[in-house]
């Protein structure tokens, strides 16, 4: 279901991308009307000679500028994320789907087994035989399981050890990945937007200000510390 929805969404976005001119025109008209309503007319940002931090689209057409610099990259990014998170893993997900399908593709089952072959104590042919027995078991059931937990509850570990392992893997697959968040949102902007325009020392200093943001730093104290004649002090010694 999720794979089918991801594929349909990707196809729709690709069609949307191919008709970017007409699709964005309607969006632009609405955005322009809203901007005018709040007396904040749209305009092309300043264009620099050397591109560093923003798209330098050489055009006097306001709609064309925002279509190329914002709309199209946004759609492309969305399509790429769908592809990375779902469509690139279509084969593996189809293999897991065969655990619930009484007429699942044998090729999908084999690819799934090969992917996790290190988890089995039996050769591929034996696990594939378990697949066929498991599918026959499902075909004889009136109330078939529709998720990994329900399937685990009816799967005999001794009768179907390979299937049991695959269901455990499916039940524990993360729906997303987690990473350490930055200490505050502005640091993300520093890293991605300003790193090319500031020194490493300044970047480190801004990071320290974030980490120790509970410590108040008064400008007068910093100036007094920096002007001490005894020795040069780091600002973080204050």
Buried (B, 14 or more C-beta within 10 A) or exposed (E): EEBEEBBEBBEEBEEBBEEBEEBBEEEBEEBBEEEEEEEEEBEBEEEEEEEEEEEBBEEEEBBBBBBBBEBBEEBEEBBEEBBEBBBEBBEBBBBBBBBBBBEBEEEBBBBBBEBBEEEBEBEBEEBBEBBEEBBEBBEEEEEBBEEBEBBBEBBEEEEBBBBBBBBBBBEEEEEEEEEEEBBEEEBEEBEEEBBEEEEEEEBEBBBBBBEEEEEEEEEEEEEEEEEEEEEEEEEEEB
